[in-house]
């Protein structure tokens, strides 16, 4: 069992600020000099440095200065297979999808391509401080499987599922509602409520 302490300036929310209109600070918590004690990746204690340090004598502490420590961010709408074509030019939605997005998403049928793409995707999220996401994958179950597998290895929480599309896309991308239902049901049974 490994226990460590992180000392620094902390800011987080303890409630929904919209519940506190006119008194928004009631929804936030700020510790100019705080301490977070972590045992095997689980936060065991958190609060003002003086109070928490006194309750955990001898814990090894890393002091992070000149920074504000916040919880991981949550991205509520992101498309996994579009990561490699960010910034692809498009005047209108449908031509942009046809020219840039569908060709890239079709590549995610290949497990090796999907595996590499998922690693880059999660690396980019974590580099930006995003630890949880709701991600659209592809019409191919392979992309969703690889996302859940890699997120599990990294102990990340993801909400994801297949993209169901049965028209206005290339034939290689389209799937039937019956296949979408069958594959989604299998993925839910395999991955729902598993991991962190």
C-alpha positions in Angstrom: 0.0 0.0 0.0 1.4 3.3 -1.1 0.3 6.6 0.5 1.4 10.0 -0.8 0.4 13.6 -0.2 0.1 16.4 -2.7 0.3 19.9 -1.3 -0.7 23.0 -3.2 -3.5 25.3 -4.1 -6.8 23.5 -4.9 -10.0 24.5 -6.4 -13.1 22.4 -7.1 -16.9 22.5 -7.0 -19.0 20.9 -4.3 -22.4 21.7 -5.8 -24.1 23.0 -8.9 -23.4 26.8 -9.1 -26.8 27.3 -10.7 -28.4 26.3 -7.4 -26.6 29.3 -5.8 -27.4 32.3 -8.0 -26.1 35.4 -6.2 -24.0 33.2 -3.9 -22.1 31.1 -6.4 -19.1 30.8 -4.0 -21.2 28.4 -1.9 -20.8 25.9 -4.7 -17.0 26.1 -4.8 -14.2 25.0 -2.5 -10.8 26.7 -2.5 -7.7 25.9 -0.4 -4.8 28.3 -0.8 -2.7 25.8 1.0 -4.3 22.4 0.8 -3.2 18.7 1.1 -4.6 15.7 -0.6 -3.6 12.3 0.8 -3.8 9.4 -1.8 -3.5 5.7 -1.0 -3.1 3.4 -4.0 -4.7 6.0 -6.3 -7.7 6.7 -4.0 -8.1 10.0 -2.3 -8.3 9.3 1.5 -8.1 12.8 2.9 -8.4 16.3 1.6 -8.5 19.8 3.1 -6.4 22.6 4.6 -2.8 21.6 4.8 -2.4 22.2 8.6 -5.4 20.0 9.5 -4.7 17.1 7.1 -0.9 17.0 7.6 -1.5 16.7 11.4 -3.7 13.7 10.9 -1.2 12.0 8.5 2.3 12.4 10.1 5.1 11.0 8.1 3.3 10.9 4.7 5.6 11.7 1.8 4.5 15.0 0.4 5.0 16.5 -3.0 4.5 20.3 -3.0 3.3 21.8 -6.2 3.8 25.5 -6.3 2.6 28.3 -8.6 -0.2 26.2 -9.9 -3.9 25.6 -9.2 -4.9 21.9 -8.9 -8.3 21.1 -10.2 -10.2 17.8 -10.8 -10.1 16.2 -14.2 -12.2 17.8 -16.8 -15.2 16.1 -18.5 -15.8 16.3 -22.2 -19.5 15.7 -22.9 -19.3 15.6 -26.7 -16.3 14.4 -28.6 -15.8 12.2 -31.7 -13.1 9.6 -31.3 -12.4 8.8 -35.0 -12.3 12.5 -35.9 -9.1 13.2 -33.8 -6.7 12.7 -36.7 -8.6 15.1 -39.1 -9.2 18.0 -36.7 -9.2 21.2 -38.6 -10.1 19.5 -41.9 -11.6 22.2 -44.1 -15.2 22.1 -45.0 -17.6 24.8 -46.3 -20.8 22.8 -45.5 -21.5 19.9 -43.2 -22.4 17.1 -45.8 -19.4 17.7 -48.2 -17.1 17.9 -45.1 -18.4 14.6 -43.8 -18.1 13.0 -47.3 -14.6 14.3 -48.0 -12.9 14.2 -44.6 -14.8 12.4 -41.9 -16.3 9.3 -43.4 -13.0 8.2 -45.0 -11.3 8.5 -41.7 -14.0 6.8 -39.7 -14.0 3.9 -42.1 -10.4 3.2 -41.3 -11.5 2.4 -37.7 -12.8 -0.9 -38.9 -9.1 -2.1 -38.9 -8.3 -3.1 -35.3 -4.7 -2.0 -35.5 -5.6 1.4 -36.8 -8.4 1.8 -34.2 -6.0 0.7 -31.4 -3.4 3.3 -32.4 -6.1 6.0 -32.9 -7.6 5.3 -29.5 -4.2 5.6 -27.8 -3.6 9.0 -29.5 -7.1 10.1 -28.6 -6.8 9.3 -24.9 -3.3 10.7 -24.8 -4.6 14.0 -26.1 -7.5 14.0 -23.7 -5.2 13.4 -20.7 -2.7 16.0 -21.9 -5.5 18.6 -21.7 -6.6 17.5 -18.2 -9.7 15.6 -19.4 -10.2 12.4 -17.5 -13.8 11.5 -18.5 -15.6 11.8 -21.8 -18.7 11.0 -23.6 -17.4 9.9 -27.0 -19.0 9.0 -30.3 -17.1 6.2 -32.0 -17.8 4.7 -35.4 -20.3 2.4 -37.0 -17.8 -0.4 -36.6 -17.8 -2.1 -33.1 -14.0 -2.4 -33.3 -13.5 1.3 -32.5 -15.8 1.1 -29.5 -14.2 -2.1 -28.2 -10.7 -0.6 -28.5 -11.9 2.6 -26.7 -13.3 0.7 -23.7 -10.3 -1.6 -23.5 -7.7 1.2 -23.6 -9.8 3.3 -21.2 -9.9 0.4 -18.8 -6.1 -0.1 -18.9 -5.8 3.6 -18.0 -8.5 3.5 -15.4 -10.5 6.2 -17.2 -14.2 6.6 -17.3 -15.8 6.8 -20.7 -19.3 6.8 -21.9 -19.4 5.7 -25.5 -21.3 3.7 -28.1 -21.7 2.9 -31.8 -22.6 5.5 -34.4 -25.8 4.3 -35.9 -26.2 5.5 -39.5 -28.2 3.8 -42.3 -28.2 6.5 -45.0 -26.4 9.5 -46.5 -23.0 7.9 -46.0 -20.6 5.7 -47.9 -21.7 2.1 -48.2 -18.7 0.9 -46.1 -19.9 3.1 -43.2 -23.6 2.4 -43.3 -25.1 -0.3 -41.1 -28.6 -1.7 -40.7 -30.7 -0.9 -37.6 -30.8 -4.6 -36.8 -26.9 -4.9 -36.8 -26.7 -1.6 -34.8 -29.1 -3.0 -32.2 -27.3 -6.4 -32.0 -23.8 -4.9 -31.8 -24.9 -2.3 -29.2 -26.6 -4.9 -27.1 -23.4 -7.0 -27.1 -21.2 -4.0 -26.3 -23.4 -3.0 -23.4 -23.3 -6.6 -22.0 -19.5 -6.6 -22.3 -18.6 -3.2 -21.1 -21.4 -1.5 -19.1 -20.5 -0.9 -15.5 -17.0 -2.4 -15.8 -13.9 -0.6 -14.6 -13.5 2.5 -12.6 
